[in-house]
Amino acid sequence: MAHESTSAIYTAAGANLAIAAAKFVGAFLTGSSAMLAEGVHSLVDTANQILLLVGLKRAKKPADARHPFGYGREVYFYAFIVALFIFLGGGAFAIYEGIHKIGHPEPVEDAVILGHHVSGFLVNLAILGFAVMAEGYSCYVALRSFWAEKGARPPITAIRRSKDPALFTVLIEDVAALLGLTIALAGVVLAEVLDMPVLDGWSSIGIGLVLVGMAIFLMVETHGLLVGEAADPDIVAAIREVARAEPGVHHVNEVLTQHLGPDDILVNVSLDMDDDLSAGEVERMVERLDRALKERHAKVRRVFVEIQSRAAAEAQVRAVQQAGARA
């Protein structure tokens, strides 16, 4: 899904850069707090997309002596940094600006464009309308890419199981941006209709709360990937099935998997083998199993097979569980 992720990120970055410029111009001309908060939000989103592209590029570095399993987790690290940026650079700033505006409410100023006075309310509406269209297109591209990956799963389940943070981060950012624009529109319109400039500040706080909530969700998801998550349960079940079908395998003791990157799965299989098998037969079985697993799942890059009795494997699992309980 690397191509899908990159396409969605480039689209989002271009849209957000254009939107940020328009919003900052609107905030400068009219003094709108909600517009300023939205401008900072879009600028942070643009920086975030650049960070995700950096993470994707660094994740492609080949393995070396210091990092024998490669650099696939770089994208997880940068996705976590993106979540922090959204929390601090977008959410916290919007809430701060909103509180300031509530304490010192000011009506939206008319804009002076080429010597002509234009209603600040209409300027804000025009800019927000442009932002909704640009953000909507970006969200459509991200949603189309995400839909191709999620399959038949419900969206939330697909996000929780996805190992490609670049893709679902862009999607969640776009959804949050559309929610923020809706809140900004409501704030601008209500402040004008009700003649209550303080509502502009409250809409800024609402935008900030949306961003903080989204950032916390992304932190939780990317933290799990950064620490190390197992492969999808369906893939683990398939690995067990393939291993169990090998001649001479009495029992599949344990299947341990871990994502080293969105498209890089490490597999460790513990097998109880027939004691009468020769060393050569065991070697050939390991080769067949390695080849079969990689052919069945393209994301399986490394396979390690451990031969041990079922009793020894179960004792090892119990020891690990007891050590974890004591900790």
MARVO-96104 format. One record per residue (C-alpha): residue in three letters; chain; residue number from 1; x, y, z. Coordinates in pm, 1 decimal, m for minus. Layout:
# MARVO-96104
(ALA A NUM (X Y Z))
...
***
This chain:
# MARVO-96104
(MET A 1 (0.0 0.0 0.0))
(ALA A 2 (302.2 232.1 m18.6))
(HIS A 3 (188.4 383.5 m348.7))
(GLU A 4 (m162.9 444.0 m211.9))
(SER A 5 (m21.1 612.6 99.8))
(THR A 6 (216.1 836.9 m95.2))
(SER A 7 (m53.8 947.0 m339.2))
(ALA A 8 (m290.3 1039.0 m54.9))
(ILE A 9 (m14.5 1227.9 128.2))
(TYR A 10 (87.0 1437.3 m175.6))
(THR A 11 (m275.6 1526.4 m242.5))
(ALA A 12 (m334.4 1624.4 119.6))
(ALA A 13 (m13.1 1829.3 138.6))
(GLY A 14 (m98.4 2029.1 m174.1))
(ALA A 15 (m454.8 2093.6 m59.3))
(ASN A 16 (m352.2 2194.1 292.8))
(LEU A 17 (m83.2 2433.3 172.6))
(ALA A 18 (m331.2 2617.0 m50.1))
(ILE A 19 (m594.1 2618.4 224.8))
(ALA A 20 (m348.7 2748.6 486.7))
(ALA A 21 (m250.0 3040.8 263.6))
(ALA A 22 (m614.8 3131.4 201.4))
(LYS A 23 (m706.1 3108.7 571.0))
(PHE A 24 (m414.4 3323.4 685.5))
(VAL A 25 (m508.3 3588.4 431.0))
(GLY A 26 (m865.5 3577.0 559.5))
(ALA A 27 (m755.1 3601.0 923.6))
(PHE A 28 (m527.5 3896.0 841.1))
(LEU A 29 (m799.4 4082.4 653.5))
(THR A 30 (m1086.9 4017.7 895.7))
(GLY A 31 (m929.4 3943.7 1235.9))
(SER A 32 (m1124.8 3618.7 1274.2))
(SER A 33 (m993.6 3396.9 1555.7))
(ALA A 34 (m1155.6 3084.2 1413.3))
(MET A 35 (m997.6 3158.4 1075.6))
(LEU A 36 (m654.8 3200.6 1235.8))
(ALA A 37 (m696.2 2872.5 1427.4))
(GLU A 38 (m797.0 2698.8 1105.2))
(GLY A 39 (m495.4 2850.8 924.3))
(VAL A 40 (m256.6 2715.2 1186.9))
(HIS A 41 (m436.3 2379.0 1167.0))
(SER A 42 (m384.4 2360.4 790.5))
(LEU A 43 (m20.0 2468.2 820.4))
(VAL A 44 (41.8 2199.3 1083.1))
(ASP A 45 (m127.3 1943.7 857.5))
(THR A 46 (104.5 2042.1 570.3))
(ALA A 47 (411.7 1998.8 792.8))
(ASN A 48 (272.4 1665.4 908.5))
(GLN A 49 (240.0 1534.8 555.0))
(ILE A 50 (602.1 1630.4 488.2))
(LEU A 51 (704.2 1439.1 802.0))
(LEU A 52 (510.7 1132.3 685.8))
(LEU A 53 (687.3 1145.5 348.6))
(VAL A 54 (1022.6 1165.3 530.0))
(GLY A 55 (922.3 864.3 739.0))
(LEU A 56 (822.2 662.5 432.0))
(LYS A 57 (1151.8 746.6 259.8))
(ARG A 58 (1365.5 657.1 562.6))
(ALA A 59 (1173.2 332.8 612.3))
(LYS A 60 (1304.0 213.5 273.9))
(LYS A 61 (1668.5 222.4 384.8))
(PRO A 62 (1826.9 m123.6 354.3))
(ALA A 63 (1925.6 m322.3 661.1))
(ASP A 64 (2278.2 m280.4 794.5))
(ALA A 65 (2494.5 m409.4 1079.8))
(ARG A 66 (2338.0 m174.7 1338.4))
(HIS A 67 (1981.8 m235.8 1219.8))
(PRO A 68 (1975.4 m591.8 1083.4))
(PHE A 69 (1597.7 m591.3 1048.0))
(GLY A 70 (1592.2 m267.2 851.0))
(TYR A 71 (1436.9 71.9 916.6))
(GLY A 72 (1069.6 m6.6 856.3))
(ARG A 73 (961.8 133.8 1192.8))
(GLU A 74 (1081.4 481.9 1093.9))
(VAL A 75 (733.1 547.8 953.3))
(TYR A 76 (582.7 459.5 1293.5))
(PHE A 77 (813.3 704.2 1470.2))
(TYR A 78 (731.0 988.9 1233.1))
(ALA A 79 (357.9 912.7 1256.3))
(PHE A 80 (383.3 946.3 1635.6))
(ILE A 81 (562.4 1281.3 1595.6))
(VAL A 82 (280.0 1390.9 1365.2))
(ALA A 83 (26.0 1310.3 1637.5))
(LEU A 84 (224.3 1522.5 1884.6))
(PHE A 85 (237.5 1811.1 1636.1))
(ILE A 86 (m138.4 1796.7 1588.7))
(PHE A 87 (m190.2 1800.1 1965.9))
(LEU A 88 (47.6 2089.1 2038.6))
(GLY A 89 (63.6 2286.5 1714.6))
(GLY A 90 (m300.8 2256.4 1617.8))
(GLY A 91 (m522.3 2170.1 1913.5))
(ALA A 92 (m345.9 2357.0 2194.1))
(PHE A 93 (m299.5 2672.2 1982.9))
(ALA A 94 (m665.0 2676.6 1874.0))
(ILE A 95 (m786.5 2642.7 2234.3))
(TYR A 96 (m548.1 2916.6 2352.2))
(GLU A 97 (m655.9 3150.2 2072.3))
(GLY A 98 (m1022.0 3080.1 2144.8))
(ILE A 99 (m984.2 3158.2 2515.8))
(HIS A 100 (m806.6 3482.9 2428.5))
(LYS A 101 (m1084.9 3576.9 2185.5))
(ILE A 102 (m1358.0 3503.1 2440.9))
(GLY A 103 (m1184.7 3734.7 2688.1))
(HIS A 104 (m1144.2 4006.0 2426.6))
(PRO A 105 (m1421.2 3961.9 2165.1))
(GLU A 106 (m1400.5 4181.1 1859.2))
(PRO A 107 (m1635.7 4196.0 1558.0))
(VAL A 108 (m1504.7 4069.7 1227.4))
(GLU A 109 (m1346.2 4356.4 1036.4))
(ASP A 110 (m1426.2 4446.1 678.5))
(ALA A 111 (m1148.4 4362.4 438.5))
(VAL A 112 (m987.0 4621.3 212.5))
(ILE A 113 (m901.2 4463.2 m122.2))
(LEU A 114 (m749.1 4686.6 m391.8))
(GLY A 115 (m892.4 4991.6 m217.1))
(HIS A 116 (m1245.1 4849.9 m194.3))
(HIS A 117 (m1417.6 4759.1 131.8))
(VAL A 118 (m1551.3 4403.8 130.4))
(SER A 119 (m1758.3 4246.6 406.4))
(GLY A 120 (m1529.3 4042.1 632.9))
(PHE A 121 (m1816.4 3799.0 680.6))
(LEU A 122 (m1834.6 3731.5 305.7))
(VAL A 123 (m1453.5 3699.6 281.9))
(ASN A 124 (m1453.2 3437.4 555.5))
(LEU A 125 (m1740.6 3248.7 394.3))
(ALA A 126 (m1564.1 3247.0 55.9))
(ILE A 127 (m1236.8 3120.7 204.0))
(LEU A 128 (m1407.5 2855.9 413.6))
(GLY A 129 (m1606.9 2745.6 108.9))
(PHE A 130 (m1285.3 2706.6 m91.0))
(ALA A 131 (m1129.8 2516.2 201.3))
(VAL A 132 (m1424.6 2275.6 222.2))
(MET A 133 (m1394.7 2192.8 m148.8))
(ALA A 134 (m1016.2 2142.7 m138.3))
(GLU A 135 (m1027.9 1944.0 185.8))
(GLY A 136 (m1320.1 1740.5 56.5))
(TYR A 137 (m1120.7 1634.4 m249.9))
(SER A 138 (m819.5 1543.4 m33.2))
(CYS A 139 (m1046.0 1342.0 196.5))
(TYR A 140 (m1195.4 1163.4 m105.0))
(VAL A 141 (m849.3 1054.9 m225.1))
(ALA A 142 (m748.9 935.3 122.9))
(LEU A 143 (m1081.8 757.4 171.6))
(ARG A 144 (m1053.0 581.3 m164.8))
(SER A 145 (m704.0 455.4 m74.5))
(PHE A 146 (m818.5 348.3 271.0))
(TRP A 147 (m1124.4 169.7 131.6))
(ALA A 148 (m901.2 m31.6 m102.5))
(GLU A 149 (m702.3 m153.8 198.9))
(LYS A 150 (m976.2 m213.5 456.5))
(GLY A 151 (m1171.6 m475.6 260.4))
(ALA A 152 (m1494.2 m589.1 428.3))
(ARG A 153 (m1398.6 m470.1 775.4))
(PRO A 154 (m1580.4 m182.9 948.1))
(PRO A 155 (m1378.2 142.2 923.3))
(ILE A 156 (m1282.2 163.0 1294.2))
(THR A 157 (m1177.1 m203.3 1299.1))
(ALA A 158 (m972.4 m148.1 983.6))
(ILE A 159 (m793.4 150.4 1140.0))
(ARG A 160 (m722.0 m44.1 1459.6))
(ARG A 161 (m578.0 m333.4 1257.1))
(SER A 162 (m399.3 m127.2 992.8))
(LYS A 163 (m20.8 m130.5 1002.6))
(ASP A 164 (10.7 166.2 765.1))
(PRO A 165 (m10.5 477.5 986.4))
(ALA A 166 (72.6 708.5 694.4))
(LEU A 167 (m255.9 621.9 526.5))
(PHE A 168 (m493.2 631.7 822.0))
(THR A 169 (m323.7 941.9 967.2))
(VAL A 170 (m396.1 1137.4 647.7))
(LEU A 171 (m755.3 1011.4 645.5))
(ILE A 172 (m817.6 1105.3 1009.3))
(GLU A 173 (m652.3 1444.4 956.0))
(ASP A 174 (m881.0 1514.3 660.1))
(VAL A 175 (m1193.4 1409.0 850.2))
(ALA A 176 (m1091.7 1626.7 1145.8))
(ALA A 177 (m1023.0 1915.2 907.0))
(LEU A 178 (m1373.1 1889.7 760.7))
(LEU A 179 (m1520.0 1882.9 1112.1))
(GLY A 180 (m1309.3 2187.2 1200.4))
(LEU A 181 (m1427.5 2372.3 891.9))
(THR A 182 (m1787.3 2294.7 980.5))
(ILE A 183 (m1733.1 2436.8 1329.5))
(ALA A 184 (m1557.3 2743.1 1185.1))
(LEU A 185 (m1844.3 2802.9 943.0))
(ALA A 186 (m2097.1 2774.2 1223.9))
(GLY A 187 (m1897.4 3014.7 1439.6))
(VAL A 188 (m1857.3 3273.3 1164.7))
(VAL A 189 (m2224.3 3260.2 1062.1))
(LEU A 190 (m2365.2 3265.2 1417.0))
(ALA A 191 (m2130.4 3544.6 1524.3))
(GLU A 192 (m2258.6 3754.3 1232.3))
(VAL A 193 (m2628.5 3666.9 1255.9))
(LEU A 194 (m2652.3 3696.9 1636.6))
(ASP A 195 (m2404.3 3985.2 1654.2))
(MET A 196 (m2203.2 3791.2 1913.7))
(PRO A 197 (m1830.0 3806.0 1827.6))
(VAL A 198 (m1757.2 3584.9 2129.2))
(LEU A 199 (m1893.5 3287.3 1932.2))
(ASP A 200 (m1590.1 3314.6 1704.1))
(GLY A 201 (m1374.0 3232.5 2005.4))
(TRP A 202 (m1595.5 2942.3 2109.1))
(SER A 203 (m1571.3 2795.1 1760.2))
(SER A 204 (m1192.1 2815.1 1786.8))
(ILE A 205 (m1207.8 2615.4 2111.3))
(GLY A 206 (m1434.8 2362.4 1940.7))
(ILE A 207 (m1178.2 2321.4 1661.2))
(GLY A 208 (m904.9 2273.6 1919.9))
(LEU A 209 (m1100.3 2003.2 2103.5))
(VAL A 210 (m1154.9 1814.1 1777.3))
(LEU A 211 (m781.2 1824.7 1704.9))
(VAL A 212 (m683.7 1719.6 2057.5))
(GLY A 213 (m923.3 1423.0 2041.7))
(MET A 214 (m790.6 1316.4 1703.0))
(ALA A 215 (m429.6 1354.2 1819.4))
(ILE A 216 (m486.7 1136.3 2127.1))
(PHE A 217 (m645.4 866.1 1910.5))
(LEU A 218 (m349.2 874.5 1669.8))
(MET A 219 (m100.4 863.3 1958.4))
(VAL A 220 (m262.4 547.3 2093.9))
(GLU A 221 (m264.7 377.8 1752.8))
(THR A 222 (90.2 470.6 1650.5))
(HIS A 223 (228.6 393.7 1996.9))
(GLY A 224 (115.6 32.4 1958.9))
(LEU A 225 (287.0 5.9 1620.9))
(LEU A 226 (603.0 169.8 1751.0))
(VAL A 227 (630.9 m73.6 2042.4))
(GLY A 228 (563.4 m370.3 1813.2))
(GLU A 229 (231.8 m522.4 1706.3))
(ALA A 230 (157.3 m875.6 1590.2))
(ALA A 231 (37.0 m948.8 1239.3))
(ASP A 232 (m333.7 m967.3 1165.8))
(PRO A 233 (m500.7 m1270.1 1333.4))
(ASP A 234 (m597.4 m1404.7 990.8))
(ILE A 235 (m231.5 m1410.3 886.8))
(VAL A 236 (m128.4 m1582.2 1212.0))
(ALA A 237 (m398.7 m1846.1 1161.6))
(ALA A 238 (m280.1 m1904.4 804.0))
(ILE A 239 (80.3 m1948.3 924.9))
(ARG A 240 (m36.5 m2212.8 1171.0))
(GLU A 241 (m228.8 m2388.2 895.5))
(VAL A 242 (69.9 m2398.3 659.1))
(ALA A 243 (308.6 m2517.3 932.2))
(ARG A 244 (66.4 m2786.1 1053.9))
(ALA A 245 (39.8 m2927.9 700.5))
(GLU A 246 (414.5 m3000.0 678.6))
(PRO A 247 (502.6 m3373.3 699.5))
(GLY A 248 (665.4 m3466.8 1030.7))
(VAL A 249 (512.3 m3178.9 1229.4))
(HIS A 250 (335.4 m3316.2 1538.8))
(HIS A 251 (230.1 m2983.3 1684.3))
(VAL A 252 (264.2 m2611.4 1619.6))
(ASN A 253 (372.0 m2491.1 1962.1))
(GLU A 254 (371.0 m2118.2 1906.4))
(VAL A 255 (354.5 m1858.3 1630.8))
(LEU A 256 (508.3 m1521.5 1714.9))
(THR A 257 (478.7 m1237.6 1464.6))
(GLN A 258 (574.0 m872.1 1466.3))
(HIS A 259 (542.7 m589.4 1215.6))
(LEU A 260 (881.7 m433.3 1145.2))
(GLY A 261 (704.8 m198.3 903.6))
(PRO A 262 (370.5 m173.8 722.3))
(ASP A 263 (481.3 m436.0 467.2))
(ASP A 264 (742.1 m627.5 669.2))
(ILE A 265 (638.8 m911.5 901.5))
(LEU A 266 (880.7 m1111.9 1114.7))
(VAL A 267 (763.9 m1469.1 1187.6))
(ASN A 268 (896.8 m1707.4 1452.2))
(VAL A 269 (743.8 m2056.9 1457.1))
(SER A 270 (803.1 m2319.3 1725.8))
(LEU A 271 (740.3 m2676.6 1605.2))
(ASP A 272 (731.5 m3018.1 1771.0))
(MET A 273 (881.4 m3250.9 1508.4))
(ASP A 274 (896.4 m3625.6 1457.7))
(ASP A 275 (1206.0 m3747.4 1645.9))
(ASP A 276 (1287.9 m3995.3 1368.5))
(LEU A 277 (1352.0 m3724.4 1109.7))
(SER A 278 (1711.0 m3675.7 1001.5))
(ALA A 279 (1886.4 m3339.3 1013.0))
(GLY A 280 (1864.6 m3319.4 633.2))
(GLU A 281 (1488.4 m3382.1 635.8))
(VAL A 282 (1438.3 m3111.0 898.1))
(GLU A 283 (1643.9 m2866.8 690.6))
(ARG A 284 (1434.8 m2937.3 380.5))
(MET A 285 (1113.3 m2893.2 581.1))
(VAL A 286 (1234.5 m2556.6 710.7))
(GLU A 287 (1317.2 m2446.0 354.7))
(ARG A 288 (972.5 m2552.8 228.9))
(LEU A 289 (797.9 m2376.1 515.4))
(ASP A 290 (997.6 m2056.6 462.4))
(ARG A 291 (915.1 m2053.8 91.8))
(ALA A 292 (547.1 m2140.9 143.4))
(LEU A 293 (487.7 m1865.9 399.2))
(LYS A 294 (654.9 m1599.1 185.9))
(GLU A 295 (462.9 m1706.6 m123.9))
(ARG A 296 (130.4 m1703.9 60.5))
(HIS A 297 (184.5 m1363.7 224.5))
(ALA A 298 (403.7 m1107.6 45.8))
(LYS A 299 (447.5 m910.5 369.4))
(VAL A 300 (625.1 m1203.5 540.0))
(ARG A 301 (992.6 m1118.4 489.5))
(ARG A 302 (1175.3 m1318.0 760.5))
(VAL A 303 (1090.0 m1663.6 897.5))
(PHE A 304 (1263.2 m1829.7 1190.8))
(VAL A 305 (1178.3 m2189.6 1281.2))
(GLU A 306 (1248.9 m2326.9 1628.0))
(ILE A 307 (1240.0 m2702.4 1681.8))
(GLN A 308 (1146.1 m2804.2 2036.9))
(SER A 309 (921.7 m3051.6 2214.7))
(ARG A 310 (566.7 m2948.1 2296.4))
(ALA A 311 (631.9 m2986.5 2669.4))
(ALA A 312 (941.1 m2764.7 2655.2))
(ALA A 313 (756.8 m2499.7 2453.0))
(GLU A 314 (463.9 m2494.5 2695.8))
(ALA A 315 (702.0 m2463.5 2991.1))
(GLN A 316 (875.4 m2174.0 2817.9))
(VAL A 317 (544.2 m1995.2 2760.1))
(ARG A 318 (445.6 m2042.3 3124.8))
(ALA A 319 (780.5 m1901.7 3239.2))
(VAL A 320 (734.7 m1593.1 3023.0))
(GLN A 321 (379.9 m1541.1 3151.9))
(GLN A 322 (491.3 m1575.8 3515.1))
(ALA A 323 (775.6 m1329.3 3462.3))
(GLY A 324 (529.8 m1083.0 3311.9))
(ALA A 325 (288.7 m1127.7 3603.4))
(ARG A 326 (567.5 m1061.9 3856.7))
(ALA A 327 (672.6 m747.7 3669.1))
***
